[in-house]
Amino acid sequence: MTQRPTPAPKTISPSRGATGSQAQPTHAGNTLTDLNPDTKVAHGWLHTARFLTTAPQLEHLPPLEVPEIAFVGRSNAGKSTCINTLTQQKRLAFASKTPGRTQSINLFSLGKQGVTDAVLADLPGYGYAAVPREAKLRWQRVMGNYLLTRENLKGVVLLIDPRLGLTELDEILLEVIRPRVEAGLKFLVLLTKSDKLNHAESQKALSIARLQSGGGHAMLFSALKKKGLDDVAMLLWKWAHDDVKAAPPIAEPAPDGEPPALD
């Protein structure tokens, strides 16, 4: 059984750049104070997310020792919306009006009081038809190298539209990371836009995703209905904190400016 994490202090200050009121948000009809203590800690931790840096090439990524969790998926899979929903911020991850146009890795730091204890990595969406073939191939190589060589990478969240299922590019990505997953890399297949399916369809899609996850997790998620929000928040918190001693927190560098549009 997974050891329950130590609850954080009850007062959680909103991060810089958070939008809207500082009142506690609601999730699927419940306020954060109605949730169990572990879930409150996970949501409060994700709410601290702030832009760290952007990297057009792997060599521009800063070397980090804290756990890094990467979000990957096809363009239009709802990646930016998912990140914004999880972090309770409307414009942390920007969605481009032209999917697939932006080709940079954006990092967002997590942690209280300006101290980074984990990082979210938002990788560009792939597979958009309007992107030139050479650009597609270049980013397939960049993403493959990132997933294979990023030393502090702790987990990968693959976002999939369950109405489409796994595409050829998704399957290629799975093959790329399979050795690392077998070696202990955390992995989650997240079925976004699940509100578009009825119960029978969503359960069938979830069963298939579990078989395809290769030992990882599979979950249904809906930003619109806040479905799966608590479960995903708790899973990411555990990924980042199940071996805290091996990844000491780092002082946060000054931000490089606003991130470019994603997806």
Secondary structure, 3 states (H helix, E strand, C coil): CCCCCCCCCCCCCCCCCCCCCCCCCEECCEEHHHCCHHHHHHHHHHCCCEEEEEECCHHHCCCCCCCEEEEEEECCCCHHHHHHHHHCCCCCCCECCCCCCCCCEEEEEECHHHEECEEEEECCCECCCCCCHHHHHHHHHHHHHHHHHCCCEEEEEEEECCCCCCCHHHHHHHHHHHHHHHCCCEEEEEECCHHHCCHHHHHHHHHHHHHHCCCCEEEECECCCCECHHHHHHHHHHHHHCCHHHCCCEECCCCCCCCCCEC
